[in-house]
Amino acid sequence: MTEIKSEAGGKVFISNEIIAVIAGKAAIEVEGVTGLGGYVAGVTSNKAIRRCLPKGIAVAINGQDVRLVLALAVKMGTKLHEISKEVQERVKTAVETMSGLNVLEVNIRVNAVSTERRRA
């Protein structure tokens, strides 16, 4: 749990899992992203690293700073650099807006490409 607000009336905490849910929802809404999941690694922090492997999201929080790694499946034919940039922007905006934390980086790992099979 990370403290995001402290006032005379009490403290507000947010869990790493909630940060992962916010990030995952923002990522899956990007056109061309077909899913999340797979092994994620590469979040560097001196603080605890929390992996939400079923969701394909790793979250590291150090004070008010957040680093994320998302493992994505994307639709065949999408431009990976464009879809990755859009995911990074949407995830950063969503997490910062909803949590008040500062997102330092959003790293993307494309783990799968989805293809649709046509029926004869």
Steps between C-alpha positions, in 0.01 A plus 500: 500500500618847412395811684372752248353762730541595863292763675385578850189286444691189401707331233415356159678189376488330160616148422730398216221280370276803451775678307526186281123497443501867397794443264347185351166665434668793326719270289224265385296796374766584241399393148709199398575369850335159522606401848735517794704224648816306510824539685611851584829609646725797493348738753789641697447644845647479845152449637277197466411384153156357463427278203144448389592222260150390401443853380847535349579811703787571737476798734785655699427791733770702672347778707272687260674368186369209294667282238291255295565216258211370289506181295267539202346292226431707190305452181695384194575790267517774762798731515668396822676830563175694461288271714770490769521879514123533531490238777779682685317834478161362604639296789705793632201735482259252660727405790603859574143630477345232718775454759681832520829309472778595257556246219868504408486232232269259325694222329328284241581140414314363201471130584251386240343586167139399449381372166148436392426185309248524220239235467460339163 
